[in-house]
Amino acid sequence: MDSRTARARLDAAVRERDRARADLDSADRALRDAIRIAAAAGVSQVELAELSGFHRNTVRRIVADD
């Protein structure tokens, strides 16, 4: 592989990583919004933690940011 091909592959990998990060950020925002909505509807923080996979202290911080 020559250096031009290697640079092109690296550039493509960086773009793919950036797209994946953007998708992850969007999914994380959606999950956090769903946690806030569920908390407002009366779902307990313990259950929110179990369902989301977040630690209950993290759930508490997410809900408090509302």
C-alpha positions in Angstrom: 0.0 0.0 0.0 1.4 3.4 -0.9 1.1 6.5 1.3 -1.7 8.0 -0.8 -3.9 5.0 -0.4 -3.0 4.8 3.3 -4.0 8.5 3.8 -7.3 7.9 1.9 -8.1 4.9 4.1 -7.2 6.9 7.2 -9.4 9.8 6.1 -12.3 7.5 5.4 -11.9 5.9 8.8 -11.9 9.2 10.5 -15.1 10.3 8.7 -16.8 7.0 9.6 -15.8 7.5 13.3 -17.1 11.0 13.3 -20.5 9.8 11.8 -20.7 7.1 14.4 -20.0 9.6 17.2 -22.7 11.9 15.9 -25.1 9.0 15.8 -24.2 8.0 19.4 -24.6 11.6 20.6 -28.1 11.7 19.0 -29.1 8.4 20.5 -27.7 9.4 23.9 -29.8 12.6 23.8 -32.9 10.6 22.9 -32.3 8.2 25.8 -31.8 11.0 28.3 -34.9 12.7 27.1 -36.9 9.5 27.5 -35.5 9.1 31.0 -36.7 12.6 31.9 -40.1 12.0 30.4 -40.5 8.6 32.2 -39.4 10.2 35.5 -42.0 13.0 35.0 -44.6 10.2 34.5 -43.7 8.6 37.8 -41.3 5.9 36.9 -38.9 5.3 39.8 -35.3 6.2 39.5 -34.4 2.6 40.4 -36.5 1.3 37.5 -35.1 3.9 35.2 -31.6 2.8 36.1 -32.4 -0.9 35.5 -34.0 -0.1 32.1 -31.4 2.3 30.9 -28.3 0.6 32.1 -27.2 3.8 33.8 -26.2 3.8 37.5 -28.9 5.3 39.6 -26.8 8.3 40.5 -26.4 9.0 36.8 -30.2 8.8 36.4 -30.6 11.2 39.3 -28.3 13.7 37.6 -30.1 13.3 34.3 -33.5 13.9 35.9 -32.1 16.8 37.9 -30.8 18.5 34.7 -34.4 18.8 33.5 
